[in-house]
Amino acid sequence: MASSTQDHHHQHFPTSIATTSAPPPTPSTTTNTSTSTSSATDLLSRLLHRLPPSLSTTTGTTPLLLRRRSSLSTTTSPPTIPFTDLTSTLSSTLPTISELGYFQLTNHPIPSELARSAESDSATIFNLSSHQKHQHFPTTWPLGFDDDDDDDDETQHSLLLDLACSTESSSELGLSSLREFTREMEKVGLAVVDALTCAVGLRNPGLDDPDSVSTLMWISESCSDFGGKMCGSGRFYPYVVGLHYQIRSRSCSLLTDSGLVSVLPEMDSILITLGDIAQVWSNGKLKKVRGKPTLSMEEGSDASSLSMSLLVTLPLESTVSPLIPRALISNNSGTDDQEDENKDVHEEFSEVRLFSSFSFEDYAWRVYHERVPLKDPLDRYRNKL
């Protein structure tokens, strides 16, 4: 399993992320009304750049912030797939899953007691002083703490760990439950990726090279905000699938390709979200969820909340591109000149690719630090057919 601790050209988390406001109006002979309208537009642009992505992303020309009340008026249960029958059930429900971009996994092997113990370990981490946090955990991107304090006094803390990092810290801090929970979630996540690629008809890269995929545990501590309605980290990190253990019965919002939706997974289930890398791998056959679920909180609640998500992702040095369907590989196997045949397969598939290849490291860095992506960051890699 490859680690995601490869050094980036930027060695530390930035302490603040600059927001980009709309350019000032060009001097002209416009009326006072036009100037006022332009100023109001600039103000709205700056406001949207300060909101979490789950509230500021647009659908069409209408900000989801303005559509939020109607968009989240209905909370639904995600489709259910038992882990004990993962491959066959996922294959039979693929049309629904690929359209939604999420489902809940039940009958999985992770005990609820382990998840609760891991949550307790995570709470211990977030109770450490700032000095202790940086002493025990790395600051090499993407691993380590991200303490995000903006001008609105909204405090959101998150920690990205790989398995090696949690192992190194567990002996001194007593994080044995978090370490075991991460390992068990990783096993489930890799099984989901294998079943998903099989259902779509793709060759799972992890079967040929286990180091071609990696995992990150993303722990977030958030406090209620925006009228006590919603909370959660506004960061994105690219992934194939995300696993979000549901310790409590609490609804959450998901930012899907179809818009913002509210779902209520079962307690002790694992909410599975399909990520941007899965969409590229499938050549657009799978719709995605952008980022992590955003917890919904009761109005007036001031309680903090921890969320633990296991991301099956890629090593930083990876190149992302659509995977070649297994059918094409099978049809071109067993020939005398395998190298030429494989080249023909790639050339044939490249003619119908919806996405061009791109550097995972550059993409991950950009989407992680782009606080308010107002459009799908994958759009720049879509080929015009």
C-alpha positions as CSV (number, residue, x, y, z in Angstrom):
1,M,0.0,0.0,0.0
2,A,1.5,3.3,-1.0
3,S,1.8,6.1,1.5
4,S,0.6,9.6,0.8
5,T,3.4,11.2,2.6
6,Q,5.4,12.2,-0.5
7,D,6.9,15.6,-0.2
8,H,5.2,18.4,-2.1
9,H,6.9,21.5,-3.4
10,H,5.0,23.3,-0.6
11,Q,6.0,21.7,2.6
12,H,3.5,23.1,5.1
13,F,-0.2,23.8,5.3
14,P,-0.9,27.5,4.6
15,T,-2.1,29.3,7.6
16,S,-4.7,31.2,5.5
17,I,-6.1,30.9,2.1
18,A,-6.5,34.0,0.1
19,T,-10.0,34.6,-1.3
20,T,-10.5,36.0,-4.7
21,S,-13.0,38.8,-5.1
22,A,-14.5,40.0,-8.4
23,P,-12.4,42.6,-10.2
24,P,-13.4,46.2,-9.6
25,P,-15.7,47.9,-12.1
26,T,-14.0,49.4,-15.1
27,P,-14.4,53.2,-15.0
28,S,-17.0,54.2,-17.6
29,T,-19.9,56.5,-18.1
30,T,-22.4,54.1,-16.5
31,T,-25.2,55.5,-14.3
32,N,-25.2,55.4,-10.5
33,T,-27.6,52.4,-10.8
34,S,-25.1,50.4,-12.8
35,T,-22.3,51.2,-10.4
36,S,-24.5,50.2,-7.5
37,T,-25.4,46.9,-9.2
38,S,-21.8,46.2,-10.0
39,S,-20.8,46.9,-6.3
40,A,-23.5,44.6,-5.1
41,T,-22.2,41.9,-7.5
42,D,-18.7,42.3,-6.1
43,L,-20.1,42.0,-2.6
44,L,-22.0,38.8,-3.4
45,S,-18.9,37.4,-5.1
46,R,-16.8,38.0,-2.0
47,L,-19.5,36.6,0.2
48,L,-19.7,33.4,-1.8
49,H,-15.9,33.0,-1.6
50,R,-16.1,33.0,2.2
51,L,-18.8,30.3,2.4
52,P,-18.2,26.6,2.8
53,P,-18.3,24.8,-0.6
54,S,-21.4,22.9,0.4
55,L,-23.3,26.2,0.6
56,S,-21.7,28.2,-2.2
57,T,-21.5,25.8,-5.1
58,T,-23.7,26.7,-8.0
59,T,-26.1,24.7,-10.1
60,G,-26.7,26.4,-13.4
61,T,-26.9,30.1,-12.6
62,T,-28.6,29.9,-9.1
63,P,-26.3,29.6,-6.1
64,L,-27.2,26.5,-3.9
65,L,-27.1,28.9,-1.0
66,L,-30.3,30.4,-2.3
67,R,-31.8,27.0,-3.2
68,R,-30.8,25.3,0.0
69,R,-34.1,25.4,1.8
70,S,-36.0,23.8,-1.1
71,S,-33.2,21.5,-2.1
72,L,-32.9,19.9,1.4
73,S,-36.6,19.9,2.2
74,T,-36.7,16.1,1.8
75,T,-34.3,13.6,3.5
76,T,-34.1,10.2,2.0
77,S,-32.4,6.9,3.0
78,P,-29.4,5.9,0.8
79,P,-29.7,2.6,-1.2
80,T,-28.6,-0.3,1.0
81,I,-26.0,-2.9,0.0
82,P,-25.0,-5.6,2.4
83,F,-21.3,-6.2,2.7
84,T,-21.9,-9.9,2.9
85,D,-23.2,-9.8,-0.7
86,L,-21.3,-6.7,-1.9
87,T,-20.2,-7.8,-5.4
88,S,-23.5,-9.2,-6.7
89,T,-25.7,-6.6,-5.1
90,L,-23.6,-3.7,-6.4
91,S,-23.7,-5.1,-9.9
92,S,-27.5,-5.5,-9.9
93,T,-28.0,-2.0,-8.4
94,L,-25.3,-0.2,-10.5
95,P,-27.7,1.9,-12.6
96,T,-29.1,3.4,-9.4
97,I,-25.7,3.7,-7.6
98,S,-24.0,5.2,-10.6
99,E,-26.7,7.9,-11.0
100,L,-26.7,8.8,-7.3
101,G,-23.0,8.5,-6.4
102,Y,-23.6,7.1,-2.9
103,F,-25.0,4.1,-1.0
104,Q,-24.9,2.7,2.6
105,L,-23.1,-0.5,3.5
106,T,-24.6,-2.7,6.1
107,N,-23.6,-6.1,7.6
108,H,-20.0,-5.0,7.5
109,P,-17.4,-6.5,9.8
110,I,-16.5,-3.4,11.8
111,P,-17.9,-3.5,15.4
112,S,-19.7,-0.4,16.6
113,E,-17.6,-0.6,19.8
114,L,-14.5,-0.2,17.8
115,A,-15.8,2.9,16.0
116,R,-16.8,4.5,19.3
117,S,-13.4,3.8,20.8
118,A,-11.8,5.3,17.7
119,E,-13.9,8.4,18.1
120,S,-12.8,8.6,21.7
121,D,-9.1,8.4,20.5
122,S,-9.8,11.1,18.0
123,A,-11.3,13.4,20.7
124,T,-8.2,12.9,22.7
125,I,-6.1,14.1,19.7
126,F,-8.2,17.3,19.2
127,N,-7.9,18.1,23.0
128,L,-4.1,18.4,22.6
129,S,-2.4,21.7,22.7
130,S,-1.3,23.2,19.4
131,H,2.3,22.4,20.3
132,Q,1.5,18.8,21.1
133,K,-0.5,18.4,17.8
134,H,2.4,19.5,15.7
135,Q,4.9,17.5,17.8
136,H,3.1,14.2,17.3
137,F,1.8,14.6,13.8
138,P,3.5,15.6,10.5
139,T,3.1,18.9,8.7
140,T,4.1,17.7,5.3
141,W,1.1,18.1,3.0
142,P,-1.4,16.5,2.8
143,L,-0.8,14.9,6.2
144,G,-1.2,16.6,9.5
145,F,-3.5,19.2,11.0
146,D,-5.3,22.0,9.2
147,D,-6.4,24.6,11.7
148,D,-8.7,26.9,9.8
149,D,-9.8,30.1,11.6
150,D,-11.5,32.6,9.4
151,D,-12.8,36.1,10.0
152,D,-16.2,34.9,10.9
153,D,-14.9,33.1,14.0
154,E,-15.9,29.8,12.5
155,T,-13.5,27.1,13.8
156,Q,-13.0,23.9,11.9
157,H,-10.2,21.5,12.6
158,S,-9.2,18.5,10.5
159,L,-6.5,15.9,10.5
160,L,-5.3,13.7,7.7
161,L,-3.5,10.5,8.6
162,D,-2.1,7.6,6.7
163,L,-1.8,4.2,8.4
164,A,1.9,4.7,9.2
165,C,1.3,8.0,10.8
166,S,-1.4,6.7,13.1
167,T,0.8,3.8,14.0
168,E,3.8,6.0,15.0
169,S,1.6,8.2,17.2
170,S,-0.5,5.4,18.8
171,S,2.1,4.1,21.3
172,E,2.6,7.4,23.1
173,L,-0.9,8.8,22.7
174,G,-2.7,5.5,23.2
175,L,-4.4,5.5,19.8
176,S,-4.7,1.7,19.4
177,S,-8.4,1.8,18.7
178,L,-8.0,4.5,16.0
179,R,-5.2,2.5,14.5
180,E,-7.3,-0.7,14.3
181,F,-10.4,1.2,13.1
182,T,-8.3,2.7,10.3
183,R,-7.0,-0.8,9.2
184,E,-10.5,-2.3,9.3
185,M,-12.0,0.6,7.3
186,E,-9.1,0.2,4.8
187,K,-10.0,-3.5,4.2
188,V,-13.6,-2.6,3.6
189,G,-12.7,0.3,1.3
190,L,-10.4,-1.8,-0.9
191,A,-13.2,-4.4,-1.1
192,V,-15.6,-1.7,-2.2
193,V,-13.2,-0.5,-4.9
194,D,-12.7,-4.0,-6.2
195,A,-16.5,-4.6,-6.4
196,L,-17.1,-1.2,-8.0
197,T,-14.6,-1.6,-10.7
198,C,-15.8,-5.1,-11.4
199,A,-19.4,-3.9,-11.7
200,V,-18.4,-1.1,-14.1
201,G,-16.3,-3.6,-16.1
202,L,-12.9,-2.1,-15.3
203,R,-9.7,-3.7,-14.2
204,N,-8.9,-2.7,-10.6
205,P,-5.4,-1.2,-10.7
206,G,-4.9,-2.3,-7.1
207,L,-5.0,-5.9,-8.1
208,D,-1.9,-5.7,-10.3
209,D,-0.1,-3.2,-8.1
210,P,-1.2,-2.7,-4.5
211,D,1.0,0.5,-4.3
212,S,-1.1,2.1,-7.0
213,V,-3.7,3.1,-4.4
214,S,-3.4,4.5,-0.9
215,T,-5.7,5.4,2.0
216,L,-6.1,8.4,4.3
217,M,-8.1,8.7,7.5
218,W,-9.7,12.1,7.6
219,I,-10.9,13.2,11.0
220,S,-12.8,16.5,11.3
221,E,-14.0,18.4,14.3
222,S,-16.7,20.9,13.5
223,C,-19.0,23.1,15.4
224,S,-22.5,24.1,14.5
225,D,-22.7,27.3,12.4
226,F,-24.9,29.1,9.9
227,G,-27.9,29.2,12.2
228,G,-27.1,25.8,13.8
229,K,-28.2,24.1,10.6
230,M,-25.1,22.6,9.2
231,C,-21.5,22.0,10.0
232,G,-18.4,20.4,8.5
233,S,-15.1,21.0,6.9
234,G,-15.0,22.9,3.7
235,R,-11.9,21.1,2.4
236,F,-11.9,18.7,-0.5
237,Y,-9.4,15.9,-1.2
238,P,-9.7,13.7,-4.3
239,Y,-10.6,10.1,-3.8
240,V,-11.9,6.9,-5.4
241,V,-14.4,6.1,-2.7
242,G,-15.0,7.6,0.7
243,L,-16.2,5.6,3.7
244,H,-18.0,7.5,6.5
245,Y,-18.9,5.4,9.5
246,Q,-22.3,6.4,11.0
247,I,-21.9,6.2,14.7
248,R,-25.1,8.1,15.3
249,S,-28.3,8.5,13.4
250,R,-27.9,12.0,11.9
251,S,-28.8,13.3,8.5
252,C,-26.1,14.8,6.3
253,S,-25.9,16.7,3.1
254,L,-24.0,15.5,0.0
255,L,-22.9,17.7,-2.8
256,T,-23.5,15.4,-5.9
257,D,-23.4,16.0,-9.6
258,S,-27.2,16.4,-9.4
259,G,-27.1,19.0,-6.7
260,L,-27.3,19.1,-2.9
261,V,-29.2,16.2,-1.3
262,S,-30.0,15.3,2.3
263,V,-29.7,11.6,3.4
264,L,-30.2,9.8,6.6
265,P,-28.0,6.6,6.8
266,E,-28.7,3.9,9.3
267,M,-26.8,3.9,12.6
268,D,-23.6,1.8,12.4
269,S,-23.8,1.6,8.6
270,I,-21.0,3.0,6.4
271,L,-22.0,5.7,4.0
272,I,-20.1,5.1,0.8
273,T,-19.5,8.1,-1.5
274,L,-18.1,7.8,-5.0
275,G,-15.4,10.4,-5.6
276,D,-13.9,12.3,-8.5
277,I,-11.3,9.7,-9.3
278,A,-14.0,7.0,-9.6
279,Q,-15.7,9.3,-12.1
280,V,-12.6,9.7,-14.2
281,W,-11.7,6.0,-14.0
282,S,-15.2,5.0,-15.2
283,N,-15.0,7.5,-18.1
284,G,-18.0,9.4,-16.7
285,K,-20.2,6.4,-16.1
286,L,-20.3,7.1,-12.4
287,K,-21.6,10.3,-10.9
288,K,-19.7,11.6,-7.9
289,V,-20.0,13.3,-4.5
290,R,-17.7,16.2,-4.0
291,G,-15.9,16.2,-0.7
292,K,-17.2,14.6,2.5
293,P,-20.8,14.5,3.9
294,T,-21.7,17.7,5.8
295,L,-23.4,16.9,9.1
296,S,-26.8,18.5,9.8
297,M,-27.4,19.6,13.3
298,E,-30.5,20.7,15.2
299,E,-31.2,24.4,15.3
300,G,-29.7,26.0,18.3
301,S,-27.2,23.2,18.9
302,D,-23.7,24.4,19.9
303,A,-22.2,20.9,20.3
304,S,-19.0,20.0,18.6
305,S,-19.0,16.9,16.3
306,L,-16.3,14.5,15.1
307,S,-16.5,12.7,11.8
308,M,-14.1,9.9,10.7
309,S,-13.8,9.2,7.0
310,L,-11.5,6.7,5.3
311,L,-10.6,7.8,1.7
312,V,-9.3,5.3,-0.8
313,T,-7.2,7.6,-2.9
314,L,-4.0,7.6,-5.0
315,P,-0.3,8.3,-4.3
316,L,0.7,11.8,-5.1
317,E,2.9,10.7,-8.0
318,S,0.0,9.1,-9.8
319,T,-1.5,10.0,-13.2
320,V,-5.3,10.0,-13.4
321,S,-7.0,8.8,-16.5
322,P,-9.9,6.6,-17.6
323,L,-9.3,2.9,-17.1
324,I,-9.4,0.6,-20.0
325,P,-12.4,-1.7,-19.9
326,R,-11.6,-5.3,-19.1
327,A,-13.4,-6.4,-22.3
328,L,-10.9,-4.5,-24.5
329,I,-8.0,-6.1,-22.5
330,S,-9.5,-9.6,-22.9
331,N,-10.1,-9.1,-26.6
332,N,-6.5,-8.1,-27.2
333,S,-4.8,-10.7,-25.0
334,G,-2.9,-13.8,-26.1
335,T,-1.5,-12.3,-29.3
336,D,2.1,-12.7,-30.6
337,D,2.9,-9.1,-30.2
338,Q,1.3,-8.1,-26.9
339,E,3.0,-4.7,-26.8
340,D,1.6,-3.5,-30.1
341,E,-1.8,-4.9,-29.2
342,N,-1.9,-3.0,-25.9
343,K,-0.9,0.2,-27.8
344,D,-3.8,-0.4,-30.1
345,V,-6.2,-0.8,-27.2
346,H,-5.0,2.5,-25.6
347,E,-5.3,4.3,-28.9
348,E,-8.8,2.9,-29.5
349,F,-10.0,3.9,-26.1
350,S,-8.4,7.3,-26.1
351,E,-10.6,8.3,-29.1
352,V,-13.7,8.1,-26.9
353,R,-12.2,9.3,-23.6
354,L,-14.3,11.9,-21.8
355,F,-11.3,13.0,-19.6
356,S,-7.8,13.7,-20.5
357,S,-5.0,12.4,-18.2
358,F,-3.7,14.7,-15.5
359,S,-1.3,14.8,-12.5
360,F,-3.0,13.7,-9.3
361,E,-0.6,15.8,-7.1
362,D,-1.3,19.0,-9.0
363,Y,-5.1,18.3,-9.0
364,A,-5.2,17.4,-5.3
365,W,-3.2,20.5,-4.3
366,R,-5.5,22.7,-6.3
367,V,-8.8,21.3,-5.1
368,Y,-7.7,21.1,-1.5
369,H,-6.6,24.8,-1.3
370,E,-9.4,26.2,-3.6
371,R,-11.7,27.1,-0.7
372,V,-14.8,27.8,-2.9
373,P,-14.8,26.0,-6.2
374,L,-17.8,27.6,-8.0
375,K,-17.7,24.9,-10.7
376,D,-16.7,21.3,-11.0
377,P,-12.9,21.2,-10.9
378,L,-12.9,18.2,-13.3
379,D,-14.4,20.4,-16.0
380,R,-10.9,21.6,-17.1
381,Y,-10.0,17.9,-17.9
382,R,-13.1,17.1,-19.9
383,N,-12.5,16.5,-23.6
384,K,-14.7,18.3,-26.1
385,L,-16.2,15.5,-28.3
